[in-house]
Amino acid sequence: QVQLVESGGGLVQAGGSLSLSCAASGSIFSINDMGWYRQAPGKQRELVATISNGGTSIYADSVKGRFTISRNNAKNTMYLQMNSLKPEDTTVYYCYMRILVGIKWGDYWGQGTQVTVSS
């Protein structure tokens, strides 16, 4: 089957930077949209950024100008460069991909990675 593995979370001081990555593996025929979401305890999961197969990206207002999403289609991998981090960015980040496996499109999620920004 398909597995998404995230890496790159951790602890950083406010104003610092972190880079997340998400690699998909398995019986992948094609990947359409990719995205990063985050979810704080007791809150709904919210969009951080998405990127289409053609490279068009969309950002939440709260991260515009600070975060950059990118993808490497040859490696089935997506990245999130996070700069000028703020304490309110602290939460668990999840990657998402819409993947064609055989003849069926499915929605796949990573396991989540913790990002903690200290003030």
C-alpha positions as CSV (number, residue, x, y, z in Angstrom):
1,Q,0.0,0.0,0.0
2,V,1.0,3.6,0.3
3,Q,2.8,5.2,3.2
4,L,3.6,8.9,3.9
5,V,6.5,9.5,6.2
6,E,7.2,12.9,7.7
7,S,10.4,14.3,9.1
8,G,11.9,17.5,10.2
9,G,9.8,18.7,13.1
10,G,11.4,19.8,16.4
11,L,12.0,22.7,18.8
12,V,13.1,26.2,17.6
13,Q,13.2,29.6,19.1
14,A,10.8,32.3,17.8
15,G,12.1,33.9,14.6
16,G,13.9,30.7,13.7
17,S,13.4,28.2,10.8
18,L,12.4,24.6,10.3
19,S,12.0,22.5,7.3
20,L,9.5,19.6,7.0
21,S,9.5,16.9,4.4
22,C,7.0,14.2,3.5
23,A,7.9,11.2,1.4
24,A,5.4,8.9,-0.2
25,S,6.2,5.3,-0.9
26,G,4.3,2.2,-2.2
27,S,2.3,1.4,-5.3
28,I,2.0,4.9,-6.5
29,F,0.8,5.6,-10.1
30,S,0.4,9.3,-9.8
31,I,0.1,12.1,-7.2
32,N,-2.2,15.1,-7.6
33,D,-2.6,17.7,-4.9
34,M,-0.2,17.7,-1.9
35,G,-0.6,19.8,1.3
36,W,0.4,20.5,4.8
37,Y,-2.2,20.9,7.6
38,R,-1.8,21.5,11.3
39,Q,-4.0,20.6,14.3
40,A,-3.8,22.0,17.8
41,P,-5.3,20.0,20.7
42,G,-9.1,20.5,20.8
43,K,-9.2,22.3,17.5
44,Q,-10.0,21.4,13.9
45,R,-7.3,20.5,11.5
46,E,-6.5,23.6,9.4
47,L,-4.9,24.1,6.1
48,V,-1.3,25.5,6.1
49,A,-0.5,25.2,2.4
50,T,-1.3,23.2,-0.7
51,I,0.5,22.7,-4.0
52,S,-1.0,21.3,-7.2
53,N,0.6,18.8,-9.5
54,G,1.4,21.8,-11.7
55,G,3.1,23.7,-8.9
56,T,0.3,26.2,-8.0
57,S,0.5,26.9,-4.3
58,I,-2.1,28.3,-1.8
59,Y,-1.3,29.5,1.7
60,A,-3.2,30.2,4.8
61,D,-3.1,33.9,5.6
62,S,-1.4,33.2,8.8
63,V,1.7,31.8,7.1
64,K,1.9,33.8,3.9
65,G,5.3,35.3,3.4
66,R,6.9,33.0,6.0
67,F,6.3,29.5,4.8
68,T,7.1,28.0,1.4
69,I,5.7,24.7,0.1
70,S,7.4,22.8,-2.7
71,R,7.4,19.3,-4.2
72,N,9.7,17.0,-6.1
73,N,7.5,14.8,-8.3
74,A,10.3,12.5,-9.3
75,K,10.9,11.6,-5.6
76,N,7.2,11.7,-4.5
77,T,8.2,14.2,-1.9
78,M,6.9,17.4,-0.5
79,Y,8.6,20.1,1.6
80,L,7.6,22.9,3.8
81,Q,10.2,25.6,4.6
82,M,9.1,27.5,7.7
83,N,10.8,30.8,8.4
84,S,10.2,33.5,11.0
85,L,8.4,31.0,13.2
86,K,6.1,32.3,15.9
87,P,4.9,30.6,19.1
88,E,1.5,30.3,17.7
89,D,2.9,28.0,15.0
90,T,3.4,25.4,17.7
91,T,1.3,22.3,17.0
92,V,1.4,19.0,15.1
93,Y,1.8,19.2,11.3
94,Y,0.4,16.6,9.0
95,C,1.1,16.1,5.3
96,Y,-1.5,15.1,2.8
97,M,-1.4,13.7,-0.7
98,R,-4.0,12.6,-3.2
99,I,-2.6,9.5,-4.8
100,L,-3.6,7.3,-7.6
101,V,-3.1,3.6,-6.6
102,G,-4.0,1.3,-9.5
103,I,-7.2,2.9,-10.9
104,K,-8.4,4.5,-7.6
105,W,-7.6,7.9,-6.2
106,G,-7.3,8.1,-2.4
107,D,-6.5,10.6,0.3
108,Y,-3.4,9.7,2.4
109,W,-2.0,11.4,5.5
110,G,1.3,11.3,7.3
111,Q,1.7,10.4,10.9
112,G,2.2,14.0,12.0
113,T,5.3,15.8,13.3
114,Q,5.5,18.1,16.3
115,V,6.7,21.7,15.8
116,T,7.4,23.7,18.9
117,V,8.4,27.3,18.8
118,S,9.6,28.8,22.1
119,S,9.2,32.5,22.9
